[in-house]
């Protein structure tokens, strides 16, 4: 097939192609916006540090030799914070949260900041207010329970999560699926158009006849439009011979 024949098929089925693309795109857009649920994140920061008292000076000074040990302790604290020793305490002290230890453990995320002594505790939830309450509750319990577990008081909360009147969701809406749906539906509709043309074996024009019969077309009879046929119909009507004539008698 020549290139112009391809364009001819697409032009003939252009309405079908456009309808397929519009329906698929609108369906995907409606589904994407209907199932979209914003998720918000609240976070707090800890610092793992230990000071020793200098009796001669009467003040405290950072124990530089323990800095490396504190950094290594962060990996231990990341595991401890998810254990029942912490999760159960949070559920018991804050029953208004309505969470179970397992659900609470899946909600939190703990990370270390660039190989420093700083830990970041974050909670993601569909409600920013609830995420704030949960992360602050876990932080408070963790700070109070870690001296009992590790026998050392070296965790300090740097900042707590605050209330934000206009929080931004971490999962922003994306039009990626809508664009993919439009592209796929376009390819599908073009394929259907070529398939329908391939299955249609009727003769549509002079070129089809010449290609099938191998002979030139000498004449063709065009199709008459309906309005022209109605205009010429009285001219070709003839009275049949022997038709009886009737007279209307009034009486």
NUZA-727969 format. One line per field, with one value per residue: residue number from 1; residue in one letter; x, y, z of N, C-alpha, C in turn. Coordinates in nm, 2 decimals. Atoms other than C-alpha are relative to their C-alpha. Layout:
REM residues N
dolo [NUM	...];
torza [A	...];
n_x [X	...];
n_y [Y	...];
n_z [Z	...];
ca_x [X	...];
ca_y [Y	...];
ca_z [Z	...];
c_x [X	...];
c_y [Y	...];
c_z [Z	...];
This chain:
REM residues 251
dolo [1	2	3	4	5	6	7	8	9	10	11	12	13	14	15	16	17	18	19	20	21	22	23	24	25	26	27	28	29	30	31	32	33	34	35	36	37	38	39	40	41	42	43	44	45	46	47	48	49	50	51	52	53	54	55	56	57	58	59	60	61	62	63	64	65	66	67	68	69	70	71	72	73	74	75	76	77	78	79	80	81	82	83	84	85	86	87	88	89	90	91	92	93	94	95	96	97	98	99	100	101	102	103	104	105	106	107	108	109	110	111	112	113	114	115	116	117	118	119	120	121	122	123	124	125	126	127	128	129	130	131	132	133	134	135	136	137	138	139	140	141	142	143	144	145	146	147	148	149	150	151	152	153	154	155	156	157	158	159	160	161	162	163	164	165	166	167	168	169	170	171	172	173	174	175	176	177	178	179	180	181	182	183	184	185	186	187	188	189	190	191	192	193	194	195	196	197	198	199	200	201	202	203	204	205	206	207	208	209	210	211	212	213	214	215	216	217	218	219	220	221	222	223	224	225	226	227	228	229	230	231	232	233	234	235	236	237	238	239	240	241	242	243	244	245	246	247	248	249	250	251];
torza [X	X	X	X	X	X	X	X	X	X	X	X	X	X	X	X	X	X	X	X	X	X	X	X	X	X	X	X	X	X	X	X	X	X	X	X	X	X	X	X	X	X	X	X	X	X	X	X	X	X	X	X	X	X	X	X	X	X	X	X	X	X	X	X	X	X	X	X	X	X	X	X	X	X	X	X	X	X	X	X	X	X	X	X	X	X	X	X	X	X	X	X	X	X	X	X	X	X	X	X	X	X	X	X	X	X	X	X	X	X	X	X	X	X	X	X	X	X	X	X	X	X	X	X	X	X	X	X	X	X	X	X	X	X	X	X	X	X	X	X	X	X	X	X	X	X	X	X	X	X	X	X	X	X	X	X	X	X	X	X	X	X	X	X	X	X	X	X	X	X	X	X	X	X	X	X	X	X	X	X	X	X	X	X	X	X	X	X	X	X	X	X	X	X	X	X	X	X	X	X	X	X	X	X	X	X	X	X	X	X	X	X	X	X	X	X	X	X	X	X	X	X	X	X	X	X	X	X	X	X	X	X	X	X	X	X	X	X	X	X	X	X	X	X	X	X	X	X	X	X	X];
n_x [0.08	-0.08	0.02	0.13	0.11	0.00	0.07	0.14	0.07	0.01	0.10	0.13	0.04	-0.05	0.09	-0.01	-0.12	0.02	0.09	-0.07	-0.10	0.07	0.06	-0.10	-0.06	0.09	0.01	-0.12	0.00	0.10	-0.04	-0.12	0.04	0.10	-0.07	-0.11	0.01	-0.12	-0.07	-0.08	-0.12	-0.05	-0.13	-0.08	-0.14	-0.07	-0.15	-0.06	-0.13	-0.03	-0.09	-0.06	-0.02	-0.13	0.02	-0.08	0.06	0.14	0.08	0.00	-0.07	0.03	-0.09	-0.03	-0.03	0.12	0.08	0.01	0.09	0.14	0.05	0.03	0.11	0.12	0.05	0.07	0.12	0.09	0.07	0.07	0.12	0.11	0.03	0.11	-0.04	0.04	0.13	0.11	0.01	0.07	0.15	0.05	0.00	0.08	0.11	0.09	-0.05	0.08	-0.09	-0.06	-0.15	-0.05	0.03	-0.09	-0.13	-0.01	0.01	-0.11	-0.12	-0.12	-0.11	-0.12	-0.02	-0.14	-0.10	-0.02	0.06	0.14	0.10	0.13	0.12	0.12	0.13	0.08	0.14	0.10	0.03	-0.12	0.02	-0.03	-0.15	-0.08	0.02	-0.07	-0.14	-0.03	0.02	-0.11	-0.13	0.00	-0.02	-0.13	-0.09	0.02	-0.02	-0.14	-0.09	0.03	-0.04	-0.15	-0.07	-0.07	0.09	-0.07	0.09	0.07	0.09	-0.04	0.12	0.13	0.08	0.10	0.12	-0.01	0.14	0.00	-0.10	-0.01	-0.01	-0.13	0.04	0.07	0.07	-0.08	0.08	-0.08	0.09	0.09	-0.07	-0.02	0.13	0.02	-0.09	0.04	0.13	-0.02	-0.06	0.11	0.10	-0.06	-0.01	0.14	0.04	-0.07	0.06	0.13	-0.02	-0.05	0.11	0.11	-0.04	0.09	-0.07	0.04	-0.03	-0.06	-0.13	0.01	0.04	-0.11	-0.09	0.05	0.03	-0.11	0.05	0.04	0.14	0.04	0.10	0.05	0.13	0.00	0.12	0.08	0.04	0.14	0.08	0.01	0.09	0.13	0.03	0.01	0.10	0.12	-0.02	-0.01	0.13	0.08	0.13	0.01	0.10	0.11	0.04	0.14	0.03	0.11	0.06	0.07	0.13	0.05	0.14];
n_y [-0.12	-0.13	-0.08	-0.08	0.09	0.01	-0.12	0.01	0.08	-0.07	-0.11	0.06	0.05	-0.10	-0.02	0.11	-0.02	-0.11	0.04	0.10	-0.07	-0.08	0.09	0.06	-0.11	-0.04	0.11	0.00	-0.12	0.01	0.10	-0.05	-0.10	0.06	0.08	-0.07	-0.04	-0.07	0.06	-0.10	0.05	-0.08	0.05	-0.06	0.03	0.03	0.00	0.10	-0.06	0.02	-0.09	0.04	-0.12	-0.03	-0.05	-0.12	-0.12	-0.01	0.00	0.12	-0.01	0.11	0.11	0.02	0.14	0.07	-0.04	0.11	0.10	-0.04	0.02	0.14	0.03	-0.04	0.12	0.07	-0.07	0.01	0.12	0.00	-0.08	0.07	0.12	-0.01	-0.08	-0.14	0.00	0.03	-0.11	-0.11	0.04	-0.01	-0.13	-0.08	0.09	-0.08	0.02	0.11	0.08	0.12	0.00	0.04	-0.11	-0.11	0.03	-0.02	-0.14	-0.09	0.01	-0.06	-0.02	-0.08	-0.11	-0.02	0.06	-0.08	0.05	-0.04	0.09	-0.06	0.09	-0.06	0.08	-0.04	0.04	-0.08	-0.12	-0.06	-0.02	0.13	0.04	-0.08	0.05	0.13	-0.02	-0.06	0.10	0.10	-0.07	-0.02	0.13	0.05	-0.08	0.04	0.15	0.05	0.02	0.12	0.11	0.00	-0.04	-0.12	-0.10	-0.08	-0.04	-0.13	-0.04	-0.13	-0.07	0.07	-0.03	-0.10	0.00	-0.08	-0.03	0.04	0.10	0.05	0.15	0.05	0.07	-0.10	0.06	0.01	0.03	0.10	0.11	-0.05	-0.01	0.14	0.06	-0.07	0.06	0.14	0.01	-0.04	0.11	0.10	-0.05	0.00	0.14	0.05	-0.06	0.07	0.14	0.00	-0.02	0.13	0.09	-0.05	0.04	-0.06	-0.09	-0.13	-0.09	0.05	0.05	0.14	0.08	0.02	0.09	0.14	0.05	-0.02	-0.07	-0.14	-0.03	-0.08	-0.09	0.02	-0.06	-0.06	0.01	-0.12	-0.05	0.02	-0.12	0.00	0.10	-0.05	-0.11	0.06	0.11	-0.02	0.01	0.14	0.07	0.02	0.06	0.14	0.01	0.07	-0.04	-0.05	-0.14	-0.01	-0.14	-0.02	-0.04	-0.06	0.02];
n_z [0.00	0.00	-0.12	0.01	-0.03	-0.15	-0.05	0.05	-0.10	-0.12	0.02	0.01	-0.14	-0.09	-0.11	-0.09	-0.07	-0.09	-0.10	-0.09	-0.08	-0.10	-0.11	-0.09	-0.08	-0.10	-0.10	-0.09	-0.08	-0.11	-0.10	-0.07	-0.09	-0.09	-0.10	-0.06	-0.14	-0.04	-0.11	-0.06	-0.08	-0.11	-0.05	-0.11	0.01	-0.12	0.01	-0.09	-0.05	-0.15	-0.05	-0.12	-0.09	-0.04	-0.14	-0.03	0.05	-0.04	0.12	0.08	0.13	0.09	0.00	0.15	0.03	0.01	0.12	0.10	-0.06	0.01	0.14	0.01	-0.08	0.07	0.06	-0.10	-0.03	0.11	-0.01	-0.13	0.00	0.06	-0.08	-0.09	-0.12	0.02	0.06	-0.10	-0.10	0.07	0.01	-0.13	-0.05	0.09	0.06	0.09	0.14	0.05	0.09	-0.06	0.01	0.13	0.10	-0.04	0.05	0.14	0.03	-0.03	0.08	-0.07	0.09	-0.05	0.09	0.06	-0.08	-0.11	-0.12	0.01	0.04	0.04	-0.01	0.08	0.01	0.12	-0.03	0.09	-0.07	-0.05	-0.14	-0.07	0.01	-0.10	-0.13	-0.01	0.00	-0.12	-0.10	0.01	-0.04	-0.15	-0.07	0.03	-0.08	-0.14	-0.02	0.04	-0.11	-0.07	0.08	0.03	-0.13	0.04	0.04	0.10	0.11	-0.02	0.11	0.06	0.03	0.01	0.11	-0.03	0.08	0.12	0.05	0.15	0.03	0.14	0.01	0.06	0.12	0.08	0.11	0.12	0.12	0.08	0.04	0.10	0.12	0.05	0.06	0.13	0.10	0.02	0.07	0.13	0.07	0.01	0.09	0.14	0.03	0.03	0.13	0.11	0.00	0.07	0.14	0.05	0.01	0.09	0.14	0.10	0.10	-0.04	0.11	0.12	-0.02	-0.05	0.11	0.08	-0.07	-0.01	0.13	0.09	0.12	-0.02	-0.01	0.11	-0.04	-0.14	-0.02	-0.13	-0.08	0.00	-0.14	-0.03	0.04	0.15	0.04	-0.02	0.10	0.13	-0.01	0.08	0.15	0.05	-0.03	0.11	-0.03	0.06	0.10	-0.05	-0.13	0.00	-0.04	-0.09	-0.02	-0.13	0.01	-0.11	-0.01];
ca_x [0.00	0.12	0.15	-0.15	-0.36	-0.26	-0.37	-0.69	-0.78	-0.71	-0.91	-1.20	-1.21	-1.11	-1.43	-1.39	-1.03	-1.12	-1.40	-1.18	-0.91	-1.17	-1.35	-1.03	-0.88	-1.19	-1.23	-0.88	-0.90	-1.22	-1.08	-0.75	-0.92	-1.19	-0.94	-0.68	-0.63	-0.38	-0.12	0.05	0.38	0.48	0.83	1.05	1.42	1.64	2.01	2.20	2.47	2.64	2.81	3.05	3.09	3.42	3.44	3.72	3.54	3.19	3.05	2.97	3.17	3.10	3.26	3.43	3.54	3.18	3.06	3.14	2.97	2.66	2.64	2.65	2.39	2.14	2.11	2.02	1.77	1.61	1.52	1.43	1.18	0.97	0.97	0.68	0.88	0.80	0.49	0.29	0.38	0.25	-0.08	-0.12	-0.04	-0.23	-0.55	-0.72	-0.50	-0.70	-0.40	-0.26	0.11	0.14	-0.04	0.17	0.49	0.40	0.32	0.65	0.98	1.32	1.62	1.97	2.07	2.39	2.58	2.54	2.41	2.07	1.77	1.45	1.12	0.83	0.47	0.26	-0.12	-0.43	-0.48	-0.20	-0.34	-0.33	0.02	0.14	-0.01	0.13	0.48	0.49	0.36	0.62	0.90	0.79	0.77	1.09	1.28	1.14	1.19	1.54	1.72	1.54	1.63	1.99	2.08	2.20	2.03	2.16	1.85	1.72	1.43	1.55	1.21	0.85	0.60	0.38	0.03	0.02	-0.30	-0.21	-0.01	0.11	0.05	0.36	0.17	0.08	-0.16	0.00	-0.13	0.12	-0.15	-0.38	-0.12	-0.03	-0.40	-0.43	-0.13	-0.23	-0.59	-0.47	-0.25	-0.54	-0.79	-0.55	-0.50	-0.88	-0.92	-0.66	-0.82	-1.17	-1.03	-0.85	-1.16	-1.38	-1.35	-1.61	-1.52	-1.54	-1.40	-1.25	-0.91	-1.03	-1.20	-0.89	-0.67	-0.90	-1.00	-0.68	-0.88	-0.95	-1.29	-1.47	-1.77	-1.93	-2.28	-2.28	-2.52	-2.80	-2.88	-3.22	-3.34	-3.26	-3.44	-3.75	-3.74	-3.72	-3.98	-4.29	-4.13	-4.07	-4.42	-4.64	-5.01	-5.08	-5.29	-5.64	-5.67	-6.04	-6.17	-6.40	-6.64	-6.76	-7.13	-7.28	-7.63];
ca_y [0.00	0.35	0.61	0.81	0.49	0.47	0.83	0.76	0.48	0.69	0.98	0.75	0.61	0.94	0.97	0.62	0.69	1.02	0.86	0.57	0.82	1.05	0.76	0.60	0.93	1.04	0.70	0.70	1.06	0.99	0.68	0.85	1.14	0.92	0.69	0.96	1.00	1.26	1.13	1.37	1.33	1.47	1.43	1.49	1.49	1.34	1.38	1.09	1.24	1.19	1.44	1.39	1.62	1.78	1.82	2.07	2.31	2.23	2.20	1.94	1.88	1.66	1.32	1.32	0.97	0.86	1.03	0.73	0.50	0.72	0.71	0.33	0.33	0.50	0.17	0.00	0.27	0.24	-0.12	-0.06	0.20	-0.05	-0.32	-0.39	-0.22	0.11	0.04	-0.11	0.18	0.43	0.24	0.23	0.59	0.73	0.52	0.82	0.74	0.42	0.23	-0.12	-0.19	-0.36	-0.08	0.18	0.00	0.01	0.38	0.51	0.55	0.61	0.74	0.87	1.20	1.18	0.96	1.20	1.17	1.30	1.07	1.16	0.99	1.04	0.92	0.92	0.92	1.05	1.30	1.55	1.62	1.25	1.20	1.49	1.34	0.99	1.11	1.33	1.04	0.79	1.05	1.12	0.75	0.66	0.94	0.83	0.45	0.44	0.51	0.21	-0.01	0.10	0.22	0.55	0.88	1.01	1.09	1.44	1.57	1.85	1.94	1.82	1.81	2.12	2.18	2.32	2.49	2.41	2.09	1.96	1.59	1.38	1.20	1.47	1.40	1.29	1.30	1.03	0.76	0.98	1.05	0.68	0.59	0.85	0.71	0.35	0.41	0.60	0.31	0.07	0.28	0.31	-0.07	-0.13	0.11	-0.08	-0.42	-0.31	-0.19	-0.52	-0.72	-0.51	-0.68	-0.47	-0.27	0.10	0.28	0.25	0.18	-0.13	-0.26	-0.21	-0.38	-0.68	-0.72	-0.60	-0.40	-0.03	0.11	0.25	0.41	0.45	0.53	0.77	0.73	0.97	1.18	1.13	1.49	1.46	1.13	1.28	1.57	1.34	1.08	1.24	1.25	0.88	0.78	0.64	0.55	0.18	0.09	-0.03	0.14	0.20	0.55	0.63	0.92	1.05	1.07	1.31	1.25];
ca_z [0.00	-0.08	0.18	0.05	0.09	0.46	0.51	0.31	0.55	0.85	0.71	0.63	0.99	1.15	1.35	1.49	1.59	1.76	1.95	2.08	2.20	2.37	2.55	2.67	2.79	2.97	3.13	3.26	3.38	3.57	3.73	3.82	3.99	4.16	4.33	4.42	4.79	4.92	5.16	5.40	5.60	5.93	6.08	6.38	6.43	6.70	6.78	6.94	7.16	7.50	7.71	8.00	8.30	8.36	8.74	8.74	8.52	8.64	8.30	8.04	7.72	7.42	7.43	7.08	7.12	7.14	6.82	6.60	6.85	6.85	6.47	6.49	6.76	6.52	6.33	6.65	6.74	6.40	6.48	6.85	6.76	6.56	6.84	7.07	7.35	7.19	6.98	7.26	7.49	7.22	7.18	7.56	7.63	7.33	7.28	7.11	6.80	6.75	6.61	6.67	6.72	6.38	6.19	6.38	6.29	5.92	5.93	6.06	5.87	6.04	5.85	5.94	5.80	5.58	5.82	6.11	6.46	6.35	6.31	6.12	6.22	5.97	5.95	5.64	5.67	5.47	5.75	5.82	6.17	6.26	6.12	6.34	6.65	6.57	6.50	6.81	7.02	6.90	6.95	7.31	7.40	7.23	7.41	7.75	7.70	7.54	7.87	8.02	7.73	7.65	8.01	7.85	7.81	7.48	7.27	7.24	7.03	6.80	6.67	6.69	6.41	6.40	6.27	5.91	5.79	5.42	5.41	5.07	4.99	4.91	4.64	4.39	4.11	3.79	3.43	3.32	3.31	3.11	2.85	2.83	2.78	2.50	2.32	2.36	2.25	1.95	1.84	1.91	1.71	1.41	1.42	1.43	1.13	0.92	1.03	0.92	0.59	0.54	0.61	0.38	0.03	-0.15	-0.46	-0.37	-0.68	-1.02	-0.89	-0.70	-1.02	-1.23	-0.97	-0.94	-1.31	-1.47	-1.73	-1.77	-1.67	-1.98	-1.81	-1.47	-1.35	-1.06	-0.77	-0.79	-0.48	-0.32	-0.39	-0.76	-0.78	-0.62	-0.87	-1.17	-1.05	-1.20	-1.55	-1.57	-1.43	-1.71	-1.71	-1.76	-2.06	-1.97	-1.64	-1.56	-1.53	-1.25	-1.20	-0.88	-0.86	-0.62	-0.50];
c_x [0.09	-0.03	-0.13	-0.12	-0.01	-0.08	-0.15	-0.08	-0.02	-0.10	-0.14	-0.06	0.04	-0.10	0.01	0.13	-0.01	-0.09	0.07	0.10	-0.08	-0.06	0.10	0.06	-0.09	-0.02	0.11	0.01	-0.10	0.04	0.12	-0.04	-0.10	0.08	0.12	-0.03	0.13	0.06	0.10	0.11	0.04	0.13	0.06	0.14	0.06	0.15	0.04	0.13	0.01	0.10	0.06	0.03	0.15	-0.01	0.08	-0.06	-0.15	-0.10	0.01	0.07	-0.03	0.11	0.03	0.03	-0.13	-0.09	-0.02	-0.09	-0.15	-0.06	-0.03	-0.12	-0.13	-0.06	-0.07	-0.13	-0.11	-0.08	-0.08	-0.13	-0.12	-0.04	-0.12	0.03	-0.04	-0.14	-0.11	-0.01	-0.08	-0.15	-0.06	-0.02	-0.09	-0.11	-0.09	0.05	-0.08	0.08	0.04	0.15	0.05	-0.03	0.09	0.14	0.01	-0.01	0.13	0.12	0.11	0.12	0.11	0.03	0.15	0.11	0.04	-0.07	-0.15	-0.09	-0.13	-0.11	-0.12	-0.11	-0.08	-0.15	-0.09	-0.04	0.13	-0.01	0.03	0.14	0.08	-0.01	0.07	0.15	0.05	-0.01	0.11	0.13	0.00	0.03	0.14	0.11	0.00	0.04	0.14	0.10	-0.02	0.05	0.15	0.08	0.09	-0.10	0.07	-0.08	-0.07	-0.08	0.04	-0.12	-0.12	-0.08	-0.11	-0.12	0.02	-0.14	-0.01	0.11	-0.01	0.01	0.13	-0.03	-0.08	-0.07	0.09	-0.08	0.07	-0.09	-0.10	0.07	0.03	-0.13	-0.03	0.08	-0.04	-0.13	0.01	0.06	-0.10	-0.10	0.05	0.01	-0.14	-0.04	0.06	-0.06	-0.13	0.02	0.05	-0.11	-0.11	0.05	-0.09	0.08	-0.06	0.02	0.06	0.13	-0.01	-0.04	0.12	0.11	-0.05	-0.02	0.12	-0.04	-0.05	-0.15	-0.04	-0.11	-0.05	-0.13	0.00	-0.13	-0.07	-0.05	-0.15	-0.09	-0.01	-0.10	-0.15	-0.05	-0.03	-0.11	-0.13	0.02	0.00	-0.13	-0.09	-0.13	0.00	-0.12	-0.11	-0.05	-0.14	-0.01	-0.12	-0.04	-0.06	-0.14	-0.05	-0.15	-0.05];
c_y [0.12	0.08	0.08	-0.10	-0.01	0.12	0.00	-0.09	0.07	0.11	-0.05	-0.04	0.10	0.02	-0.12	0.01	0.11	-0.05	-0.10	0.08	0.08	-0.09	-0.05	0.10	0.04	-0.10	0.00	0.12	-0.01	-0.10	0.05	0.10	-0.05	-0.08	0.07	0.04	0.07	-0.06	0.11	-0.06	0.10	-0.07	0.07	-0.04	-0.03	0.02	-0.10	0.05	-0.03	0.10	-0.05	0.12	0.01	0.07	0.12	0.13	0.02	0.02	-0.12	0.03	-0.13	-0.10	-0.03	-0.14	-0.09	0.03	-0.12	-0.11	0.04	-0.01	-0.15	-0.04	0.04	-0.12	-0.09	0.06	-0.01	-0.13	0.00	0.07	-0.07	-0.12	0.03	0.08	0.14	0.01	-0.02	0.12	0.12	-0.03	0.02	0.14	0.09	-0.08	0.08	-0.01	-0.11	-0.09	-0.13	0.01	-0.03	0.11	0.12	-0.02	0.02	0.15	0.08	-0.04	0.07	0.00	0.08	0.10	0.01	-0.05	0.09	-0.06	0.04	-0.11	0.07	-0.11	0.06	-0.10	0.05	-0.05	0.09	0.13	0.06	0.02	-0.13	-0.04	0.08	-0.06	-0.13	0.02	0.06	-0.10	-0.10	0.07	0.01	-0.13	-0.05	0.07	-0.05	-0.15	-0.04	0.00	-0.13	-0.12	-0.01	0.04	0.13	0.10	0.09	0.04	0.13	0.04	0.14	0.08	-0.09	0.04	0.10	-0.01	0.10	0.01	-0.05	-0.10	-0.04	-0.15	-0.04	-0.08	0.09	-0.07	0.00	-0.03	-0.10	-0.11	0.04	0.01	-0.14	-0.06	0.06	-0.06	-0.14	-0.01	0.05	-0.11	-0.11	0.04	-0.01	-0.15	-0.05	0.06	-0.08	-0.15	0.01	0.02	-0.13	-0.10	0.04	-0.03	0.05	0.09	0.14	0.10	-0.06	-0.07	-0.15	-0.10	-0.03	-0.09	-0.14	-0.06	0.01	0.06	0.14	0.01	0.10	0.10	-0.04	0.07	0.05	-0.03	0.13	0.04	-0.01	0.12	0.01	-0.11	0.04	0.10	-0.06	-0.11	0.02	-0.01	-0.14	-0.09	0.00	-0.07	-0.14	-0.01	-0.09	0.03	0.06	0.14	0.00	0.14	0.00	0.05	0.06	-0.01	0.00];
c_z [0.00	0.12	0.00	0.03	0.15	0.05	-0.04	0.10	0.13	-0.01	-0.01	0.14	0.11	0.12	0.10	0.09	0.11	0.12	0.10	0.09	0.11	0.11	0.09	0.09	0.11	0.11	0.10	0.09	0.11	0.10	0.08	0.11	0.11	0.11	0.07	0.14	0.04	0.12	0.05	0.10	0.10	0.06	0.12	-0.01	0.14	-0.02	0.11	0.04	0.15	0.04	0.13	0.08	0.04	0.14	0.03	-0.05	0.04	-0.11	-0.08	-0.14	-0.08	0.00	-0.15	-0.03	-0.02	-0.12	-0.10	0.06	-0.01	-0.14	-0.02	0.08	-0.07	-0.07	0.10	0.04	-0.10	0.01	0.13	-0.01	-0.06	0.09	0.09	0.12	-0.02	-0.06	0.10	0.10	-0.07	0.00	0.14	0.05	-0.09	-0.06	-0.09	-0.15	-0.07	-0.09	0.08	-0.02	-0.14	-0.10	0.03	-0.05	-0.15	-0.04	0.01	-0.09	0.07	-0.09	0.08	-0.10	-0.04	0.10	0.12	0.12	0.01	-0.06	-0.04	0.01	-0.07	0.00	-0.11	0.03	-0.09	0.07	0.06	0.16	0.08	-0.01	0.09	0.14	0.02	0.01	0.13	0.12	0.00	0.04	0.15	0.07	-0.02	0.08	0.15	0.03	-0.04	0.12	0.08	-0.07	-0.02	0.12	-0.03	-0.05	-0.11	-0.12	0.04	-0.13	-0.05	-0.04	-0.01	-0.12	0.04	-0.09	-0.12	-0.05	-0.15	-0.03	-0.14	0.01	-0.06	-0.12	-0.09	-0.12	-0.13	-0.12	-0.09	-0.05	-0.11	-0.13	-0.06	-0.06	-0.13	-0.11	-0.04	-0.08	-0.14	-0.09	-0.02	-0.11	-0.14	-0.05	-0.04	-0.14	-0.12	-0.01	-0.07	-0.15	-0.07	-0.02	-0.10	-0.15	-0.11	-0.09	0.02	-0.11	-0.12	0.02	0.05	-0.12	-0.10	0.06	0.00	-0.14	-0.10	-0.14	0.04	0.01	-0.11	0.04	0.14	0.01	0.14	0.08	0.01	0.14	0.01	-0.05	-0.15	-0.05	0.03	-0.10	-0.13	0.00	-0.08	-0.15	-0.05	0.04	-0.13	0.04	-0.06	-0.09	0.06	0.14	0.00	0.05	0.09	0.02	0.13	-0.02	0.13	0.01	0.14];
